[in-house]
Amino acid sequence: MTDNNVTRVFSPDEALAFVIERGVIAMPISELAAAWGWPHCTQVYRALDRWVRDRQIEHQGKVIRARAGEGRTPSPAAA
């Protein structure tokens, strides 16, 4: 099954760069999964949990906020 709206699948580093570039995102997990080309919302939840644990983002409800000046910087290829 393919989705014609998805042009590519983001790597985890690219997905993190997506959040960092925007600073704050307020969207449902299902929309993030679609934007990143990830087939399962579970992948998004796991990535968000990992980034919260690594202090790269803050996540509460639909709001995801990049932590300014903290965490690792995504690779140049991801940015």
mmCIF file as gemmi writes it, N, C-alpha and C atoms, coordinates in Angstrom:
data_model
loop_
_atom_site.group_PDB
_atom_site.id
_atom_site.type_symbol
_atom_site.label_atom_id
_atom_site.label_alt_id
_atom_site.label_comp_id
_atom_site.label_asym_id
_atom_site.label_entity_id
_atom_site.label_seq_id
_atom_site.pdbx_PDB_ins_code
_atom_site.Cartn_x
_atom_site.Cartn_y
_atom_site.Cartn_z
_atom_site.occupancy
_atom_site.B_iso_or_equiv
_atom_site.pdbx_formal_charge
_atom_site.auth_seq_id
_atom_site.auth_asym_id
_atom_site.pdbx_PDB_model_num
ATOM 1 N N . MET Axp A 1 ? 0.848 -1.174 0 1 0 ? 1 A 1
ATOM 2 C CA . MET Axp A 1 ? 0 0 0 1 0 ? 1 A 1
ATOM 3 C C . MET Axp A 1 ? 0.889 1.231 0 1 0 ? 1 A 1
ATOM 4 N N . THR Axp A 2 ? 0.673 2.131 -0.934 1 0 ? 2 A 1
ATOM 5 C CA . THR Axp A 2 ? 1.473 3.349 -1.012 1 0 ? 2 A 1
ATOM 6 C C . THR Axp A 2 ? 0.569 4.558 -0.909 1 0 ? 2 A 1
ATOM 7 N N . ASP Axp A 3 ? 1.15 5.635 -0.401 1 0 ? 3 A 1
ATOM 8 C CA . ASP Axp A 3 ? 0.426 6.891 -0.263 1 0 ? 3 A 1
ATOM 9 C C . ASP Axp A 3 ? 1.044 7.872 -1.254 1 0 ? 3 A 1
ATOM 10 N N . ASN Axp A 4 ? 0.28 8.333 -2.206 1 0 ? 4 A 1
ATOM 11 C CA . ASN Axp A 4 ? 0.802 9.223 -3.241 1 0 ? 4 A 1
ATOM 12 C C . ASN Axp A 4 ? 1.199 10.587 -2.707 1 0 ? 4 A 1
ATOM 13 N N . ASN Axp A 5 ? 0.767 10.942 -1.493 1 0 ? 5 A 1
ATOM 14 C CA . ASN Axp A 5 ? 1.123 12.24 -0.912 1 0 ? 5 A 1
ATOM 15 C C . ASN Axp A 5 ? 2.494 12.235 -0.262 1 0 ? 5 A 1
ATOM 16 N N . VAL Axp A 6 ? 3.043 11.073 0.03 1 0 ? 6 A 1
ATOM 17 C CA . VAL Axp A 6 ? 4.34 10.968 0.681 1 0 ? 6 A 1
ATOM 18 C C . VAL Axp A 6 ? 5.412 10.899 -0.401 1 0 ? 6 A 1
ATOM 19 N N . THR Axp A 7 ? 6.34 11.861 -0.369 1 0 ? 7 A 1
ATOM 20 C CA . THR Axp A 7 ? 7.392 11.875 -1.368 1 0 ? 7 A 1
ATOM 21 C C . THR Axp A 7 ? 8.619 11.118 -0.894 1 0 ? 7 A 1
ATOM 22 N N . ARG Axp A 8 ? 8.827 11.062 0.434 1 0 ? 8 A 1
ATOM 23 C CA . ARG Axp A 8 ? 9.955 10.311 0.974 1 0 ? 8 A 1
ATOM 24 C C . ARG Axp A 8 ? 9.711 10.038 2.443 1 0 ? 8 A 1
ATOM 25 N N . VAL Axp A 9 ? 10.525 9.165 3.007 1 0 ? 9 A 1
ATOM 26 C CA . VAL Axp A 9 ? 10.43 8.811 4.419 1 0 ? 9 A 1
ATOM 27 C C . VAL Axp A 9 ? 11.584 9.488 5.154 1 0 ? 9 A 1
ATOM 28 N N . PHE Axp A 10 ? 11.265 10.232 6.214 1 0 ? 10 A 1
ATOM 29 C CA . PHE Axp A 10 ? 12.283 10.904 7.005 1 0 ? 10 A 1
ATOM 30 C C . PHE Axp A 10 ? 13.036 9.891 7.859 1 0 ? 10 A 1
ATOM 31 N N . SER Axp A 11 ? 14.333 10.109 8.007 1 0 ? 11 A 1
ATOM 32 C CA . SER Axp A 11 ? 15.107 9.359 8.988 1 0 ? 11 A 1
ATOM 33 C C . SER Axp A 11 ? 14.791 9.965 10.358 1 0 ? 11 A 1
ATOM 34 N N . PRO Axp A 12 ? 15.136 9.284 11.45 1 0 ? 12 A 1
ATOM 35 C CA . PRO Axp A 12 ? 14.917 9.898 12.769 1 0 ? 12 A 1
ATOM 36 C C . PRO Axp A 12 ? 15.624 11.247 12.928 1 0 ? 12 A 1
ATOM 37 N N . ASP Axp A 13 ? 16.835 11.374 12.388 1 0 ? 13 A 1
ATOM 38 C CA . ASP Axp A 13 ? 17.545 12.659 12.465 1 0 ? 13 A 1
ATOM 39 C C . ASP Axp A 13 ? 16.818 13.753 11.677 1 0 ? 13 A 1
ATOM 40 N N . GLU Axp A 14 ? 16.267 13.394 10.529 1 0 ? 14 A 1
ATOM 41 C CA . GLU Axp A 14 ? 15.515 14.367 9.734 1 0 ? 14 A 1
ATOM 42 C C . GLU Axp A 14 ? 14.22 14.774 10.438 1 0 ? 14 A 1
ATOM 43 N N . ALA Axp A 15 ? 13.583 13.811 11.1 1 0 ? 15 A 1
ATOM 44 C CA . ALA Axp A 15 ? 12.361 14.123 11.844 1 0 ? 15 A 1
ATOM 45 C C . ALA Axp A 15 ? 12.67 15.062 13.004 1 0 ? 15 A 1
ATOM 46 N N . LEU Axp A 16 ? 13.771 14.823 13.713 1 0 ? 16 A 1
ATOM 47 C CA . LEU Axp A 16 ? 14.173 15.714 14.8 1 0 ? 16 A 1
ATOM 48 C C . LEU Axp A 16 ? 14.514 17.096 14.254 1 0 ? 16 A 1
ATOM 49 N N . ALA Axp A 17 ? 15.198 17.164 13.128 1 0 ? 17 A 1
ATOM 50 C CA . ALA Axp A 17 ? 15.512 18.455 12.499 1 0 ? 17 A 1
ATOM 51 C C . ALA Axp A 17 ? 14.232 19.195 12.127 1 0 ? 17 A 1
ATOM 52 N N . PHE Axp A 18 ? 13.211 18.478 11.681 1 0 ? 18 A 1
ATOM 53 C CA . PHE Axp A 18 ? 11.903 19.049 11.354 1 0 ? 18 A 1
ATOM 54 C C . PHE Axp A 18 ? 11.337 19.784 12.567 1 0 ? 18 A 1
ATOM 55 N N . VAL Axp A 19 ? 11.439 19.16 13.741 1 0 ? 19 A 1
ATOM 56 C CA . VAL Axp A 19 ? 10.946 19.777 14.974 1 0 ? 19 A 1
ATOM 57 C C . VAL Axp A 19 ? 11.817 20.971 15.358 1 0 ? 19 A 1
ATOM 58 N N . ILE Axp A 20 ? 13.113 20.799 15.329 1 0 ? 20 A 1
ATOM 59 C CA . ILE Axp A 20 ? 14.036 21.859 15.744 1 0 ? 20 A 1
ATOM 60 C C . ILE Axp A 20 ? 13.904 23.088 14.855 1 0 ? 20 A 1
ATOM 61 N N . GLU Axp A 21 ? 13.783 22.888 13.545 1 0 ? 21 A 1
ATOM 62 C CA . GLU Axp A 21 ? 13.658 24.011 12.613 1 0 ? 21 A 1
ATOM 63 C C . GLU Axp A 21 ? 12.409 24.839 12.88 1 0 ? 21 A 1
ATOM 64 N N . ARG Axp A 22 ? 11.347 24.187 13.301 1 0 ? 22 A 1
ATOM 65 C CA . ARG Axp A 22 ? 10.079 24.884 13.53 1 0 ? 22 A 1
ATOM 66 C C . ARG Axp A 22 ? 9.973 25.447 14.939 1 0 ? 22 A 1
ATOM 67 N N . GLY Axp A 23 ? 10.731 24.916 15.882 1 0 ? 23 A 1
ATOM 68 C CA . GLY Axp A 23 ? 10.702 25.406 17.252 1 0 ? 23 A 1
ATOM 69 C C . GLY Axp A 23 ? 9.541 24.86 18.045 1 0 ? 23 A 1
ATOM 70 N N . VAL Axp A 24 ? 8.329 25.093 17.57 1 0 ? 24 A 1
ATOM 71 C CA . VAL Axp A 24 ? 7.118 24.592 18.232 1 0 ? 24 A 1
ATOM 72 C C . VAL Axp A 24 ? 6.198 24.008 17.167 1 0 ? 24 A 1
ATOM 73 N N . ILE Axp A 25 ? 5.69 22.83 17.441 1 0 ? 25 A 1
ATOM 74 C CA . ILE Axp A 25 ? 4.737 22.168 16.545 1 0 ? 25 A 1
ATOM 75 C C . ILE Axp A 25 ? 3.515 21.802 17.371 1 0 ? 25 A 1
ATOM 76 N N . ALA Axp A 26 ? 2.346 22.097 16.854 1 0 ? 26 A 1
ATOM 77 C CA . ALA Axp A 26 ? 1.097 21.692 17.505 1 0 ? 26 A 1
ATOM 78 C C . ALA Axp A 26 ? 0.255 20.943 16.469 1 0 ? 26 A 1
ATOM 79 N N . MET Axp A 27 ? 0.435 19.638 16.435 1 0 ? 27 A 1
ATOM 80 C CA . MET Axp A 27 ? -0.326 18.819 15.493 1 0 ? 27 A 1
ATOM 81 C C . MET Axp A 27 ? -0.474 17.417 16.051 1 0 ? 27 A 1
ATOM 82 N N . PRO Axp A 28 ? -1.51 16.725 15.646 1 0 ? 28 A 1
ATOM 83 C CA . PRO Axp A 28 ? -1.701 15.352 16.106 1 0 ? 28 A 1
ATOM 84 C C . PRO Axp A 28 ? -0.578 14.434 15.622 1 0 ? 28 A 1
ATOM 85 N N . ILE Axp A 29 ? -0.345 13.39 16.39 1 0 ? 29 A 1
ATOM 86 C CA . ILE Axp A 29 ? 0.692 12.41 16.054 1 0 ? 29 A 1
ATOM 87 C C . ILE Axp A 29 ? 0.46 11.819 14.672 1 0 ? 29 A 1
ATOM 88 N N . SER Axp A 30 ? -0.792 11.583 14.322 1 0 ? 30 A 1
ATOM 89 C CA . SER Axp A 30 ? -1.08 10.989 13.004 1 0 ? 30 A 1
ATOM 90 C C . SER Axp A 30 ? -0.626 11.91 11.875 1 0 ? 30 A 1
ATOM 91 N N . GLU Axp A 31 ? -0.753 13.221 12.055 1 0 ? 31 A 1
ATOM 92 C CA . GLU Axp A 31 ? -0.289 14.167 11.029 1 0 ? 31 A 1
ATOM 93 C C . GLU Axp A 31 ? 1.23 14.184 10.955 1 0 ? 31 A 1
ATOM 94 N N . LEU Axp A 32 ? 1.897 14.088 12.104 1 0 ? 32 A 1
ATOM 95 C CA . LEU Axp A 32 ? 3.36 14.012 12.089 1 0 ? 32 A 1
ATOM 96 C C . LEU Axp A 32 ? 3.821 12.759 11.367 1 0 ? 32 A 1
ATOM 97 N N . ALA Axp A 33 ? 3.186 11.64 11.66 1 0 ? 33 A 1
ATOM 98 C CA . ALA Axp A 33 ? 3.548 10.391 10.989 1 0 ? 33 A 1
ATOM 99 C C . ALA Axp A 33 ? 3.417 10.548 9.477 1 0 ? 33 A 1
ATOM 100 N N . ALA Axp A 34 ? 2.338 11.16 9.035 1 0 ? 34 A 1
ATOM 101 C CA . ALA Axp A 34 ? 2.126 11.368 7.602 1 0 ? 34 A 1
ATOM 102 C C . ALA Axp A 34 ? 3.161 12.324 7.021 1 0 ? 34 A 1
ATOM 103 N N . ALA Axp A 35 ? 3.465 13.404 7.74 1 0 ? 35 A 1
ATOM 104 C CA . ALA Axp A 35 ? 4.441 14.394 7.257 1 0 ? 35 A 1
ATOM 105 C C . ALA Axp A 35 ? 5.831 13.778 7.12 1 0 ? 35 A 1
ATOM 106 N N . TRP Axp A 36 ? 6.155 12.864 8.026 1 0 ? 36 A 1
ATOM 107 C CA . TRP Axp A 36 ? 7.468 12.231 8.01 1 0 ? 36 A 1
ATOM 108 C C . TRP Axp A 36 ? 7.504 10.972 7.151 1 0 ? 36 A 1
ATOM 109 N N . GLY Axp A 37 ? 6.351 10.552 6.629 1 0 ? 37 A 1
ATOM 110 C CA . GLY Axp A 37 ? 6.291 9.343 5.814 1 0 ? 37 A 1
ATOM 111 C C . GLY Axp A 37 ? 6.428 8.077 6.626 1 0 ? 37 A 1
ATOM 112 N N . TRP Axp A 38 ? 6.116 8.158 7.922 1 0 ? 38 A 1
ATOM 113 C CA . TRP Axp A 38 ? 6.21 6.991 8.797 1 0 ? 38 A 1
ATOM 114 C C . TRP Axp A 38 ? 4.861 6.283 8.812 1 0 ? 38 A 1
ATOM 115 N N . PRO Axp A 39 ? 4.838 4.967 8.584 1 0 ? 39 A 1
ATOM 116 C CA . PRO Axp A 39 ? 3.561 4.263 8.456 1 0 ? 39 A 1
ATOM 117 C C . PRO Axp A 39 ? 2.798 4.051 9.76 1 0 ? 39 A 1
ATOM 118 N N . HIS Axp A 40 ? 3.461 4.192 10.914 1 0 ? 40 A 1
ATOM 119 C CA . HIS Axp A 40 ? 2.806 3.897 12.185 1 0 ? 40 A 1
ATOM 120 C C . HIS Axp A 40 ? 3.005 5.03 13.19 1 0 ? 40 A 1
ATOM 121 N N . CYS Axp A 41 ? 1.945 5.413 13.85 1 0 ? 41 A 1
ATOM 122 C CA . CYS Axp A 41 ? 2.018 6.438 14.894 1 0 ? 41 A 1
ATOM 123 C C . CYS Axp A 41 ? 2.931 5.992 16.038 1 0 ? 41 A 1
ATOM 124 N N . THR Axp A 42 ? 3.028 4.68 16.247 1 0 ? 42 A 1
ATOM 125 C CA . THR Axp A 42 ? 3.887 4.152 17.307 1 0 ? 42 A 1
ATOM 126 C C . THR Axp A 42 ? 5.328 4.601 17.111 1 0 ? 42 A 1
ATOM 127 N N . GLN Axp A 43 ? 5.779 4.664 15.859 1 0 ? 43 A 1
ATOM 128 C CA . GLN Axp A 43 ? 7.14 5.125 15.579 1 0 ? 43 A 1
ATOM 129 C C . GLN Axp A 43 ? 7.323 6.554 16.063 1 0 ? 43 A 1
ATOM 130 N N . VAL Axp A 44 ? 6.325 7.392 15.853 1 0 ? 44 A 1
ATOM 131 C CA . VAL Axp A 44 ? 6.399 8.792 16.265 1 0 ? 44 A 1
ATOM 132 C C . VAL Axp A 44 ? 6.438 8.875 17.787 1 0 ? 44 A 1
ATOM 133 N N . TYR Axp A 45 ? 5.546 8.145 18.462 1 0 ? 45 A 1
ATOM 134 C CA . TYR Axp A 45 ? 5.532 8.157 19.927 1 0 ? 45 A 1
ATOM 135 C C . TYR Axp A 45 ? 6.885 7.725 20.495 1 0 ? 45 A 1
ATOM 136 N N . ARG Axp A 46 ? 7.466 6.684 19.928 1 0 ? 46 A 1
ATOM 137 C CA . ARG Axp A 46 ? 8.76 6.199 20.426 1 0 ? 46 A 1
ATOM 138 C C . ARG Axp A 46 ? 9.87 7.225 20.197 1 0 ? 46 A 1
ATOM 139 N N . ALA Axp A 47 ? 9.867 7.858 19.027 1 0 ? 47 A 1
ATOM 140 C CA . ALA Axp A 47 ? 10.874 8.879 18.745 1 0 ? 47 A 1
ATOM 141 C C . ALA Axp A 47 ? 10.714 10.059 19.699 1 0 ? 47 A 1
ATOM 142 N N . LEU Axp A 48 ? 9.47 10.507 19.895 1 0 ? 48 A 1
ATOM 143 C CA . LEU Axp A 48 ? 9.227 11.629 20.811 1 0 ? 48 A 1
ATOM 144 C C . LEU Axp A 48 ? 9.664 11.281 22.224 1 0 ? 48 A 1
ATOM 145 N N . ASP Axp A 49 ? 9.337 10.075 22.675 1 0 ? 49 A 1
ATOM 146 C CA . ASP Axp A 49 ? 9.757 9.645 24.015 1 0 ? 49 A 1
ATOM 147 C C . ASP Axp A 49 ? 11.277 9.669 24.15 1 0 ? 49 A 1
ATOM 148 N N . ARG Axp A 50 ? 11.971 9.187 23.119 1 0 ? 50 A 1
ATOM 149 C CA . ARG Axp A 50 ? 13.44 9.165 23.141 1 0 ? 50 A 1
ATOM 150 C C . ARG Axp A 50 ? 14 10.586 23.183 1 0 ? 50 A 1
ATOM 151 N N . TRP Axp A 51 ? 13.434 11.498 22.373 1 0 ? 51 A 1
ATOM 152 C CA . TRP Axp A 51 ? 13.934 12.87 22.331 1 0 ? 51 A 1
ATOM 153 C C . TRP Axp A 51 ? 13.632 13.624 23.615 1 0 ? 51 A 1
ATOM 154 N N . VAL Axp A 52 ? 12.506 13.312 24.26 1 0 ? 52 A 1
ATOM 155 C CA . VAL Axp A 52 ? 12.199 13.915 25.571 1 0 ? 52 A 1
ATOM 156 C C . VAL Axp A 52 ? 13.216 13.399 26.59 1 0 ? 52 A 1
ATOM 157 N N . ARG Axp A 53 ? 13.444 12.097 26.6 1 0 ? 53 A 1
ATOM 158 C CA . ARG Axp A 53 ? 14.403 11.484 27.53 1 0 ? 53 A 1
ATOM 159 C C . ARG Axp A 53 ? 15.808 12.061 27.33 1 0 ? 53 A 1
ATOM 160 N N . ASP Axp A 54 ? 16.165 12.347 26.066 1 0 ? 54 A 1
ATOM 161 C CA . ASP Axp A 54 ? 17.479 12.915 25.745 1 0 ? 54 A 1
ATOM 162 C C . ASP Axp A 54 ? 17.514 14.433 25.889 1 0 ? 54 A 1
ATOM 163 N N . ARG Axp A 55 ? 16.403 15.009 26.345 1 0 ? 55 A 1
ATOM 164 C CA . ARG Axp A 55 ? 16.274 16.447 26.593 1 0 ? 55 A 1
ATOM 165 C C . ARG Axp A 55 ? 16.443 17.292 25.324 1 0 ? 55 A 1
ATOM 166 N N . GLN Axp A 56 ? 15.999 16.752 24.193 1 0 ? 56 A 1
ATOM 167 C CA . GLN Axp A 56 ? 16.072 17.482 22.938 1 0 ? 56 A 1
ATOM 168 C C . GLN Axp A 56 ? 14.781 18.243 22.658 1 0 ? 56 A 1
ATOM 169 N N . ILE Axp A 57 ? 13.671 17.726 23.199 1 0 ? 57 A 1
ATOM 170 C CA . ILE Axp A 57 ? 12.371 18.367 23.011 1 0 ? 57 A 1
ATOM 171 C C . ILE Axp A 57 ? 11.575 18.29 24.308 1 0 ? 57 A 1
ATOM 172 N N . GLU Axp A 58 ? 10.489 19.053 24.351 1 0 ? 58 A 1
ATOM 173 C CA . GLU Axp A 58 ? 9.467 18.921 25.382 1 0 ? 58 A 1
ATOM 174 C C . GLU Axp A 58 ? 8.187 18.536 24.651 1 0 ? 58 A 1
ATOM 175 N N . HIS Axp A 59 ? 7.399 17.639 25.235 1 0 ? 59 A 1
ATOM 176 C CA . HIS Axp A 59 ? 6.185 17.157 24.574 1 0 ? 59 A 1
ATOM 177 C C . HIS Axp A 59 ? 5.061 17.099 25.586 1 0 ? 59 A 1
ATOM 178 N N . GLN Axp A 60 ? 4.005 17.845 25.307 1 0 ? 60 A 1
ATOM 179 C CA . GLN Axp A 60 ? 2.835 17.821 26.171 1 0 ? 60 A 1
ATOM 180 C C . GLN Axp A 60 ? 1.596 17.93 25.296 1 0 ? 60 A 1
ATOM 181 N N . GLY Axp A 61 ? 0.786 16.881 25.286 1 0 ? 61 A 1
ATOM 182 C CA . GLY Axp A 61 ? -0.402 16.861 24.437 1 0 ? 61 A 1
ATOM 183 C C . GLY Axp A 61 ? -0.005 16.93 22.974 1 0 ? 61 A 1
ATOM 184 N N . LYS Axp A 62 ? -0.606 17.873 22.242 1 0 ? 62 A 1
ATOM 185 C CA . LYS Axp A 62 ? -0.284 18.046 20.817 1 0 ? 62 A 1
ATOM 186 C C . LYS Axp A 62 ? 0.906 18.976 20.602 1 0 ? 62 A 1
ATOM 187 N N . VAL Axp A 63 ? 1.421 19.578 21.673 1 0 ? 63 A 1
ATOM 188 C CA . VAL Axp A 63 ? 2.492 20.567 21.53 1 0 ? 63 A 1
ATOM 189 C C . VAL Axp A 63 ? 3.859 19.92 21.731 1 0 ? 63 A 1
ATOM 190 N N . ILE Axp A 64 ? 4.706 20.108 20.729 1 0 ? 64 A 1
ATOM 191 C CA . ILE Axp A 64 ? 6.086 19.635 20.774 1 0 ? 64 A 1
ATOM 192 C C . ILE Axp A 64 ? 6.958 20.865 20.63 1 0 ? 64 A 1
ATOM 193 N N . ARG Axp A 65 ? 7.879 21.035 21.57 1 0 ? 65 A 1
ATOM 194 C CA . ARG Axp A 65 ? 8.725 22.227 21.587 1 0 ? 65 A 1
ATOM 195 C C . ARG Axp A 65 ? 10.186 21.802 21.63 1 0 ? 65 A 1
ATOM 196 N N . ALA Axp A 66 ? 10.987 22.352 20.717 1 0 ? 66 A 1
ATOM 197 C CA . ALA Axp A 66 ? 12.421 22.091 20.727 1 0 ? 66 A 1
ATOM 198 C C . ALA Axp A 66 ? 13.028 22.811 21.92 1 0 ? 66 A 1
ATOM 199 N N . ARG Axp A 67 ? 13.97 22.179 22.568 1 0 ? 67 A 1
ATOM 200 C CA . ARG Axp A 67 ? 14.644 22.798 23.711 1 0 ? 67 A 1
ATOM 201 C C . ARG Axp A 67 ? 15.806 23.617 23.189 1 0 ? 67 A 1
ATOM 202 N N . ALA Axp A 68 ? 15.739 24.903 23.353 1 0 ? 68 A 1
ATOM 203 C CA . ALA Axp A 68 ? 16.75 25.83 22.839 1 0 ? 68 A 1
ATOM 204 C C . ALA Axp A 68 ? 18.1 25.565 23.484 1 0 ? 68 A 1
ATOM 205 N N . GLY Axp A 69 ? 19.116 25.382 22.64 1 0 ? 69 A 1
ATOM 206 C CA . GLY Axp A 69 ? 20.474 25.25 23.106 1 0 ? 69 A 1
ATOM 207 C C . GLY Axp A 69 ? 20.796 23.938 23.82 1 0 ? 69 A 1
ATOM 208 N N . GLU Axp A 70 ? 19.869 23.002 23.821 1 0 ? 70 A 1
ATOM 209 C CA . GLU Axp A 70 ? 20.116 21.74 24.492 1 0 ? 70 A 1
ATOM 210 C C . GLU Axp A 70 ? 20.034 20.591 23.501 1 0 ? 70 A 1
ATOM 211 N N . GLY Axp A 71 ? 20.515 19.459 23.926 1 0 ? 71 A 1
ATOM 212 C CA . GLY Axp A 71 ? 20.454 18.279 23.078 1 0 ? 71 A 1
ATOM 213 C C . GLY Axp A 71 ? 21.522 18.329 21.997 1 0 ? 71 A 1
ATOM 214 N N . ARG Axp A 72 ? 21.465 17.342 21.15 1 0 ? 72 A 1
ATOM 215 C CA . ARG Axp A 72 ? 22.447 17.303 20.071 1 0 ? 72 A 1
ATOM 216 C C . ARG Axp A 72 ? 21.949 18.075 18.869 1 0 ? 72 A 1
ATOM 217 N N . THR Axp A 73 ? 22.865 18.496 18.066 1 0 ? 73 A 1
ATOM 218 C CA . THR Axp A 73 ? 22.526 19.182 16.828 1 0 ? 73 A 1
ATOM 219 C C . THR Axp A 73 ? 22.391 18.141 15.747 1 0 ? 73 A 1
ATOM 220 N N . PRO Axp A 74 ? 21.325 18.208 14.945 1 0 ? 74 A 1
ATOM 221 C CA . PRO Axp A 74 ? 21.195 17.212 13.883 1 0 ? 74 A 1
ATOM 222 C C . PRO Axp A 74 ? 22.324 17.328 12.877 1 0 ? 74 A 1
ATOM 223 N N . SER Axp A 75 ? 22.624 16.239 12.231 1 0 ? 75 A 1
ATOM 224 C CA . SER Axp A 75 ? 23.696 16.246 11.237 1 0 ? 75 A 1
ATOM 225 C C . SER Axp A 75 ? 23.331 17.195 10.105 1 0 ? 75 A 1
ATOM 226 N N . PRO Axp A 76 ? 24.327 17.77 9.409 1 0 ? 76 A 1
ATOM 227 C CA . PRO Axp A 76 ? 24.034 18.684 8.303 1 0 ? 76 A 1
ATOM 228 C C . PRO Axp A 76 ? 23.163 18.057 7.234 1 0 ? 76 A 1
ATOM 229 N N . ALA Axp A 77 ? 23.303 16.762 6.995 1 0 ? 77 A 1
ATOM 230 C CA . ALA Axp A 77 ? 22.48 16.081 6.001 1 0 ? 77 A 1
ATOM 231 C C . ALA Axp A 77 ? 21.013 16.088 6.409 1 0 ? 77 A 1
ATOM 232 N N . ALA Axp A 78 ? 20.746 16.004 7.71 1 0 ? 78 A 1
ATOM 233 C CA . ALA Axp A 78 ? 19.364 16.006 8.201 1 0 ? 78 A 1
ATOM 234 C C . ALA Axp A 78 ? 18.767 17.392 8.162 1 0 ? 78 A 1
ATOM 235 N N . ALA Axp A 79 ? 19.589 18.408 8.365 1 0 ? 79 A 1
ATOM 236 C CA . ALA Axp A 79 ? 19.096 19.779 8.356 1 0 ? 79 A 1
ATOM 237 C C . ALA Axp A 79 ? 18.887 20.213 6.947 1 0 ? 79 A 1
